[in-house]
Amino acid sequence: MRGLNKVTLIGNLGRDPEVHTISGNLPVARFAIATNESYRDDKASFTPKPDWHSIVAWRGLAELAQKYLRKGTHLYVEGKLKNRSYEDKDGIKRYVTEIVAESFLLLDKPENEK
């Protein structure tokens, strides 16, 4: 049996995407979205609890992110979960889990339709 690595999220961007070019001309965008759950506190009122997810978009999707995504954008993202490690500037090994976006869909109305 083959495996399945599929992530689907709906949330809001926490900040504008950071877009860089690597290896000369390969665009990569990084951004975070928050998904919200809520729970009942001791006073029986609902309290929101956001979870933050790191998203990475490559090539044409990175260019679209740079052009259309802004802080607060309501967004649907599909992708796959990736784990990686790297050494920071102090030589300490760090581990990162991120979603590599395969597609996204803006859920906000365009400015001219509001």
Buried (B, 14 or more C-beta within 10 A) or exposed (E): EEEEEEBEBEBBBBEBBEBEEEEEEEBBBBBBBBBEEEEEEEEEEEEEEBEEBEBBBBEEBBBBBBEBBEEEBBBBBBBEEBEEEEEEEEEEEEEEEBBBBBEBEEEBEEEEEE
